[in-house]
């Protein structure tokens, strides 16, 4: 499931994702985001004013929250297959980590 960037900003949504899933943030720097979104009209927040400035402001507010993701994969202008391979490797490493038992205080609650 790919949630829109704003969805993860909601504390209740983050808590639900943390409880029921694994969150992966595909982190990109400002230049990459500007390049990826240039000329696209389906992003309402970027359709007025200076898109670079808007993205910079969004990064300042959102990146600290996105940093709560279970997995963070740095991306750039790489081929999507390269990014996909990085995501798979990061997910494999995450899943290989020991987890608290389901009935322990730190484990999932029913």
HELIX and SHEET records of a PDB file:
HELIX    1   1 UNK A    7  UNK A    9  5                                   3    
HELIX    2   2 UNK A   11  UNK A   20  1                                  10    
HELIX    3   3 UNK A   30  UNK A   37  1                                   8    
HELIX    4   4 UNK A   44  UNK A   46  5                                   3    
HELIX    5   5 UNK A   51  UNK A   66  1                                  16    
HELIX    6   6 UNK A   80  UNK A   96  1                                  17    
SHEET    1   A 2 UNK A  24  UNK A  27  0                                        
SHEET    2   A 2 UNK A  71  UNK A  74  1                                        
END                                                                             
